[in-house]
Amino acid sequence: MPVRTKAPERENGDPLVYFKGTTQEAGNIGPMEIRKAFGIAGIRLNDEKQVDALKKDLSGAIAFLQHSEENRSKGALINLSTGAGVVNLKVSLTEKNNVLIHQQPAIHGVRKRVNTFDDLKGLLEEGFFGSIPNNAIVSPQRKWVTSWAAFDDEVMRIARRDRYSVELMAPPIMQVRPPEDIAERHTFEPDAFVHHATPQQILCVNVEFQNGLSKEEVEMKERFYRHALKRYEVPIHFMMDG
């Protein structure tokens, strides 16, 4: 199954490593290919049991996706504990029934220390440093803001009540184990603990606006964030609450 690399969404980010091939190629993937993919991503796999466990989980994820259209629309998560942390992978089936596998980021909701906007800029400038357990969540879905990201009524008016999350490509060093039930394990969204992510491991920023804004207010906010965060060269995704 071909191992490929893709340029990162942000200019100075790390390259993205992924597999894309037929279900047969996915089933026949060999240990060397698995090690190669993880090696490109900077993660060494030396334990044969790790590779065997990953192949077993991959087969289970593909079977789960093929079972129904509902499963297929969600995608499936599998994970592997390594010396660098827990690597989470999303498995999807394309319209042409090819298998796509790539690392899935952990999503951290920005909490208030100084004010949420300056806290966000601090993360983009210096990287992420976690000290609170369960400071992130891993989900089959991307581009959303976690429920515990902070509201801030004291920040500058243009950013008031906006909430933020960052998507981190650094593997969590701990996360909640998925349930054993096959129907649940591939869509389970585990809480996770990310200890550190460099600025280059911040994949993107998600900005959530409160409902009730006019079209003009939304456009004004989007212009503000694009200008204010331009220097960090990070993709920004905008969304409304709910």
Beta strands, then each sheet from edge to edge (+ up, - down):
strand 1: 3-6
strand 2: 16-21
strand 3: 76-82
strand 4: 85-93
strand 5: 99-103
strand 6: 106-109
strand 7: 128-129
strand 8: 136-138
strand 9: 163-168
strand 10: 174-175
strand 11: 191-193
strand 12: 196-197
strand 13: 202-209
strand 14: 236-240
sheet 1: 1+ 2- 5+ 4- 3+
sheet 2: 10+ 11- 8+ 6- 9+ 13- 14-
sheet 3: 7+ 12-
end
